[in-house]
Amino acid sequence: MNWMAGATGAIVGAALMAMPACIYGQRVERDIAAIETGKNALERIQKLERNNAEYENLSARDRCLVFMLDSGLPDSACD
């Protein structure tokens, strides 16, 4: 019986330790995805600046809107 209680305790302990690690891993993956999305959007914006003279003439808000919409981010951050 003692080995059964020990095994049960070990299983419960392992499960309790694994849950925070999984949650942390998910958060890190979301952060990495957001960083990658931002990098990709920045590269697209830089390409716009090189290839499109009209982009340079846009106001700061309009440039922000282009960046946000191109990144799939909410445009409310530009207000």
Secondary structure by P-SEA (a helix, b strand, c coil): caaaaaaaaaaaaaaaaaaaaaaaaaaaaaaaaaaaaaaaaaaaaaaaaacccccccccaaaaaaaaaaaacccccccc
